[in-house]
């Protein structure tokens, strides 16, 4: 009978260990992450004792099919920033300051070079969010995932001080202030890829400031941690809630009977208009 092993089944333990070693090298070069215990079974975080009545807030997310654009462009340097952004931007909706982040990478066959690009992006996203990369998991799934494809998931924990409160409901004359988007972020890429396929659009076509469509579509998701938390600290935002609004959610809000008196125009072909404009301050009016 033929001897079976992890290696013969398509999983390389040696390559996995080498990848962890490479991650440690990257982290050692970053003074903010030197103390991270990457490679252990779990991560530990000491909560600041100065925080009064701490409430831990958790969020998990992925980057969806934007990964396919990264694969098609053979550029994985910023997809990690997207992963962090999608999680921390959810935390700040509840006024939580991001504390630490963990990642999960699933692939058919581990490509260390590609993996290092992803990890560098995750580290950059953590630095931009002022949170620690506490750990992660990389899994090879032969026959489940194809060799050249991968998927990502992130998990982030933040903290806020106070008591757990339900978000206030929208009411007449509430003001919604929008912060400009850096592009499509990491939402709607299944539709984007459909548009690309149906219209036979080339990702290497240059359309704006000498950048290709592919480059514009890979522009990282904006991380809003600093400006939003600053607005809370300076009490610019007094109501203890934030609505995470996109053009799509604004449209859904209106469809539920909440007319909105100002909304950004939605491009008919989003791929040809990658730079979204700031949503103007809008007033929510009670449904009739």
C-alpha positions in Angstrom: 0.0 0.0 0.0 1.3 3.4 -1.0 2.4 5.5 2.0 0.2 8.6 2.4 1.3 11.9 3.9 0.2 15.6 4.1 2.6 16.3 1.3 1.1 13.7 -1.0 -2.3 15.1 -0.3 -1.3 18.6 -1.4 -0.5 20.2 1.9 3.1 21.4 2.5 3.9 21.8 6.2 7.4 22.9 5.4 6.1 25.7 3.2 3.6 26.8 5.9 6.4 27.0 8.5 8.6 28.9 6.0 5.7 31.4 5.4 5.4 32.0 9.2 9.1 32.6 9.4 8.8 35.1 6.5 6.0 36.9 8.3 8.1 37.2 11.5 10.9 38.8 9.4 8.5 41.4 8.0 7.2 42.1 11.5 10.6 42.4 13.1 11.4 45.3 10.6 8.4 47.2 11.9 9.1 48.8 15.3 5.3 49.0 16.1 4.9 45.3 15.7 8.1 43.9 17.2 6.3 42.4 20.2 3.7 40.6 18.2 3.9 36.8 19.0 3.2 35.6 15.5 3.3 31.8 15.2 1.7 30.9 18.5 -1.7 29.2 19.1 -3.3 32.4 20.3 -2.6 36.1 20.8 -2.8 38.1 24.0 -3.7 41.8 24.5 -3.5 43.8 27.7 -6.4 46.2 28.0 -5.6 49.7 29.1 -6.7 49.9 32.8 -7.5 53.6 32.3 -10.5 52.9 30.2 -13.6 53.3 32.3 -16.3 50.7 31.9 -14.7 49.1 28.8 -17.0 47.5 26.2 -15.3 45.2 23.7 -16.7 45.4 20.2 -16.0 42.8 17.5 -16.3 42.8 13.7 -15.5 40.3 10.9 -15.5 40.8 7.2 -13.8 39.9 3.9 -13.0 41.7 0.7 -15.3 39.7 -1.6 -14.6 39.3 -5.3 -12.2 42.2 -5.4 -9.7 39.4 -4.9 -10.4 38.3 -8.4 -9.3 41.8 -9.7 -6.1 41.5 -7.7 -5.5 38.0 -9.2 -6.2 39.2 -12.7 -3.8 42.2 -12.3 -1.3 39.9 -10.5 -1.1 42.6 -7.8 -1.8 41.6 -4.2 0.0 44.5 -2.4 -3.1 46.4 -1.2 -5.7 43.8 -0.8 -4.6 43.4 2.8 -5.4 47.1 3.5 -8.9 46.4 2.1 -9.3 43.5 4.6 -8.4 45.6 7.6 -10.5 48.5 6.4 -13.6 46.5 6.0 -13.4 45.4 9.7 -12.2 48.6 11.4 -14.7 50.8 9.5 -17.5 48.7 11.0 -16.1 49.1 14.5 -16.1 52.8 14.4 -19.8 52.9 13.6 -20.2 51.9 17.3 -17.5 54.4 18.4 -15.0 51.6 19.1 -11.3 52.2 18.9 -9.6 49.2 17.1 -7.3 47.3 19.3 -6.2 44.2 17.5 -6.7 42.3 14.2 -6.4 38.7 13.1 -6.4 37.4 9.5 -7.3 34.2 7.7 -5.9 33.2 4.4 -7.3 30.2 2.5 -5.7 28.9 -0.7 -5.5 25.8 -2.8 -1.7 25.9 -2.9 0.4 28.4 -0.8 2.4 30.9 -2.8 4.8 32.5 -0.3 5.6 35.5 -2.5 1.9 36.3 -3.0 1.3 35.7 0.7 4.0 38.1 1.7 2.4 40.8 -0.4 -1.0 40.2 1.3 0.6 40.3 4.8 2.5 43.5 4.1 -0.9 45.1 3.1 -2.5 43.8 6.3 0.3 45.3 8.4 0.0 48.6 6.6 -3.8 48.6 7.2 -3.2 47.9 10.9 -0.7 50.8 11.1 -3.2 53.1 9.5 -5.8 52.0 12.0 -3.4 52.2 15.0 -4.2 48.6 15.9 -2.0 45.5 16.5 -1.7 42.5 14.2 -2.3 39.8 16.9 -2.1 36.7 14.7 -3.7 34.8 11.9 -4.1 31.5 10.1 -3.1 30.3 6.7 -4.7 27.1 5.3 -4.0 25.1 2.2 -7.2 23.5 0.8 -6.1 21.3 -2.1 -9.1 20.3 -4.4 -11.3 22.7 -2.5 -9.7 25.9 -3.8 -7.8 26.1 -7.1 -4.1 26.5 -6.8 -3.9 30.1 -8.0 -6.8 31.4 -6.0 -7.3 32.4 -2.4 -9.8 34.0 -0.1 -9.4 36.3 2.9 -11.2 36.9 6.1 -10.4 39.4 8.9 -11.5 39.8 12.5 -11.0 42.9 14.6 -11.7 43.8 18.2 -12.1 47.3 19.5 -13.0 49.0 22.7 -15.2 51.8 23.8 -16.1 53.3 27.2 -19.6 53.5 28.5 -22.7 51.4 28.4 -24.3 49.3 25.6 -26.9 51.4 23.9 -29.2 50.8 21.0 -28.6 53.0 18.0 -31.1 55.9 17.9 -33.7 55.7 15.1 -33.7 58.2 12.3 -36.0 61.1 12.9 -37.0 64.3 11.1 -34.3 66.9 10.6 -31.5 64.5 11.4 -28.3 65.4 9.5 -26.3 62.8 7.6 -22.8 64.0 6.8 -20.9 62.0 4.2 -17.1 61.6 4.0 -15.6 61.2 0.5 -14.9 57.7 -0.7 -11.6 56.7 -2.3 -13.5 54.7 -4.9 -15.5 51.5 -4.9 -13.8 50.3 -1.8 -14.5 46.5 -1.5 -18.2 46.4 -2.3 -20.0 45.6 -5.5 -17.2 43.8 -7.3 -19.4 41.0 -8.5 -21.3 43.6 -10.5 -18.1 45.2 -11.6 -16.7 42.0 -12.9 -19.9 41.3 -14.7 -19.6 44.7 -16.4 -16.0 43.9 -17.4 -17.0 40.6 -18.9 -20.1 41.7 -20.7 -18.4 44.7 -22.2 -15.1 43.0 -22.9 -13.3 45.7 -21.0 -9.5 45.4 -20.7 -8.1 46.0 -17.2 -4.9 47.4 -18.6 -6.8 50.3 -20.4 -5.7 53.7 -19.2 -8.5 56.0 -18.4 -7.7 58.5 -15.6 -4.4 60.2 -14.7 -2.5 57.7 -16.7 -3.8 54.9 -14.5 -5.4 51.7 -15.8 -8.9 50.5 -15.0 -7.4 47.6 -13.0 -5.2 50.0 -10.9 -8.2 52.2 -10.1 -10.3 49.2 -9.2 -7.6 48.0 -6.8 -7.4 51.4 -5.0 -7.5 50.4 -1.3 -10.6 50.9 0.8 -10.4 54.2 2.8 -9.8 53.7 6.5 -11.9 56.2 8.4 -10.7 55.4 11.9 -8.7 58.6 12.6 -11.2 61.2 11.3 -14.3 59.6 12.8 -12.7 59.0 16.2 -11.4 62.5 16.2 -14.9 63.9 15.6 -16.1 61.9 18.6 -13.2 63.1 20.8 -13.8 66.7 19.8 -17.6 66.2 20.2 -18.2 67.3 16.6 -20.5 64.3 16.5 -22.8 64.6 19.6 -25.3 61.9 18.8 -23.8 58.5 19.8 -24.2 56.8 16.4 -22.9 56.7 12.9 -24.7 55.5 9.8 -22.4 53.7 7.4 -24.0 54.9 4.2 -23.1 54.1 0.6 -25.1 55.1 -2.5 -26.8 51.7 -2.3 -27.8 52.0 1.4 -29.0 55.6 0.8 -31.2 54.3 -2.0 -32.5 51.5 0.3 -33.2 54.1 3.0 -35.2 56.1 0.5 -37.1 53.1 -0.7 -38.3 52.4 2.9 -40.1 55.7 3.0 -37.3 58.0 4.1 -36.9 60.7 1.4 -33.4 62.1 1.3 -33.1 65.6 -0.1 -29.6 65.3 -1.5 -27.7 62.2 -2.8 -24.7 61.8 -5.0 -25.4 60.8 -8.6 -24.8 57.1 -9.2 -22.8 56.4 -12.3 -24.5 54.2 -14.9 -21.2 52.4 -15.6 -19.3 52.4 -12.2 -16.2 51.0 -13.8 -15.7 54.2 -15.8 -16.2 56.4 -12.8 -14.0 54.9 -10.0 -13.7 58.1 -8.0 -16.8 58.6 -5.9 -17.6 62.1 -4.7 -18.4 63.1 -1.1 -22.0 62.7 -0.2 -23.3 66.2 0.7 -24.9 66.8 4.1 -28.4 65.5 3.8 -31.6 65.9 5.8 -33.6 62.8 6.5 -37.4 63.5 6.4 -40.0 61.4 8.1 -41.9 59.0 5.9 -45.4 60.2 4.9 
